Amino acid sequence: MNNQKPDTETSGEPANRLAQQGVSIEAFQGLIREMYFEKDVARGIPATFMWLMEEVGELSSALRETSPEEATRVSPAELEKRRANLSAEFADVLAWLTTIANVAEIDLGKAISDKYGSGCPGCQEFICVCPDEEKP
Ligand SMILES: [Zn+2]
């Protein structure tokens, strides 16, 4: 819990702006910009990219800790805890990627739409038919 703003609903619960607005890339990028832009610009892209890579490493660990092999070796409660951590690591990776897009002045919604909105960039199909040896 790191909500320090008096941004609460009448219930006293912290307002979840993304839940209220609908979770979209545009809303998320705007929220990240509002929360962190000044700090992100001061830190700069190289240092911010290092944070992204650290978070990618943490996502890798979280994926390993929740693999089917690991799942058979831990208690259901432990697995649930690990799944919650995995979920948070996905959010962190997306947040740091979004931060870099803000500093680099990239509109992520437009970037995604331009690249993937008309289908697979390789084969232009909505269900990819690229040969397996190709990346997608
Ligand atoms: Zn394809």
Boltz pocket constraint, residues with backbone or C-beta under 6 A from the ligand:
constraints:
  - pocket:
      binder: B
      contacts: [[A, 120], [A, 121], [A, 122], [A, 123], [A, 124], [A, 125], [A, 127], [A, 128], [A, 129], [A, 130], [A, 136]]
      max_distance: 6.0
